Amino acid sequence: MDMRQLALPALVLTLVAAPLAAEEEPDGLNLMEEGAKLFLRGLMTEMEPALEEMDRTLREMQPMMRDFAAEMGPALGEILEKVEDWTLYHPPEMLENGDIIIRRRVPLVPEAPDLPEPQAAPDEKIDL
């Protein structure tokens, strides 16, 4: 079951339980509060294996991520400084040879090279 699917009923229970909190029983807890506690306790019990697995996976990945950041961090920093707007680019793709490219969404139009203007010799006449 997805966390979002469980969060909505928990929120509804909390919102419903708040007005009913005024109707407390002698032990200080009303039935709605007790039900919400049981629901959340059950939710935590259900989520515990998934959270433990996620924690184990993150611990296994930590050395690899540290090495990646040490090796690629400076190069990625340079790319981040050069690119002003990431929305102008497609997501990176890996080619068959292992190269990674990042294509522009709209290709740049190459600028015409600046050609030097023809210079006339001081004594030469130019026809216009």
C-alpha positions in Angstrom: 0.0 0.0 0.0 1.4 3.4 -1.0 2.2 6.0 1.8 -0.1 8.5 0.1 -3.0 6.1 0.3 -2.5 5.7 4.0 -1.8 9.4 4.8 -5.3 10.6 3.7 -7.2 8.3 6.1 -4.8 9.2 8.9 -5.4 12.9 8.2 -9.2 12.4 8.2 -9.0 10.5 11.4 -7.0 13.2 13.1 -9.4 16.0 11.8 -12.4 14.0 13.0 -10.8 13.2 16.4 -10.0 16.8 17.2 -13.6 18.0 17.8 -14.5 14.8 19.6 -11.6 15.2 22.0 -13.8 17.4 24.2 -15.9 14.3 24.9 -13.2 12.6 26.9 -13.8 9.5 28.9 -12.6 9.3 32.5 -9.2 7.8 31.6 -8.4 10.9 29.5 -8.7 9.2 26.1 -11.8 9.0 24.0 -12.6 6.2 21.5 -11.5 8.3 18.5 -8.1 9.0 19.9 -7.6 5.4 20.8 -8.7 4.3 17.3 -6.3 6.8 15.7 -3.4 5.5 17.9 -4.2 2.0 17.0 -4.4 2.9 13.3 -1.0 4.7 13.4 0.6 1.9 15.4 -0.6 -0.6 12.8 0.7 1.7 10.0 4.1 1.9 11.7 4.1 -1.9 12.0 3.3 -2.4 8.4 5.9 0.1 7.2 8.7 -1.1 9.5 10.0 -3.9 7.1 10.1 -1.5 4.1 11.8 1.2 6.1 14.4 -1.3 7.4 15.1 -2.5 3.8 15.4 1.1 2.6 17.8 1.9 5.5 19.9 -1.2 4.6 20.0 -0.3 0.9 21.0 3.3 1.7 23.8 2.1 3.9 25.1 -0.2 1.1 24.9 2.7 -1.4 26.6 5.2 0.8 30.3 4.3 -0.1 29.4 4.2 -3.8 27.8 7.6 -3.6 30.7 9.0 -1.7 33.1 7.7 -4.4 30.9 9.1 -7.2 30.7 12.5 -5.5 34.5 12.6 -5.0 35.2 11.6 -8.7 32.4 13.4 -10.5 31.7 16.3 -8.2 34.1 18.8 -9.8 33.1 17.9 -13.3 29.4 18.2 -12.5 30.0 21.5 -10.8 31.6 22.8 -14.0 28.6 21.7 -16.0 26.2 23.3 -13.6 28.1 26.6 -13.9 28.0 26.5 -17.7 24.3 25.7 -18.1 22.1 28.6 -17.4 18.7 27.0 -18.0 18.2 23.3 -17.8 14.8 23.5 -19.4 16.5 24.1 -22.7 17.9 20.6 -22.7 16.6 17.0 -23.0 17.5 14.5 -20.2 21.0 13.0 -20.7 21.2 9.9 -22.9 23.9 7.2 -23.0 25.1 6.1 -26.4 26.0 2.6 -27.3 29.7 3.4 -26.9 29.1 4.7 -23.3 29.3 8.4 -24.1 26.7 10.5 -22.4 25.2 13.4 -24.3 22.8 16.2 -23.4 20.9 17.5 -26.4 19.4 21.0 -26.7 15.6 20.9 -27.2 16.0 23.6 -29.9 19.3 23.6 -31.7 21.3 26.8 -31.8 21.6 28.5 -35.1 25.3 28.9 -35.9 26.4 32.5 -36.0 27.9 33.8 -39.2 31.6 34.2 -38.7 32.9 37.8 -38.5 34.6 38.4 -41.8 37.1 41.2 -42.0 36.0 44.1 -44.3 38.0 44.4 -47.4 40.7 47.1 -47.0 41.7 49.2 -49.9 45.3 50.2 -50.4 45.8 53.9 -49.7 46.3 54.8 -53.4 43.7 52.4 -54.7 40.3 53.6 -55.9 37.2 51.6 -55.0 34.1 51.5 -57.3 30.9 51.6 -55.4 
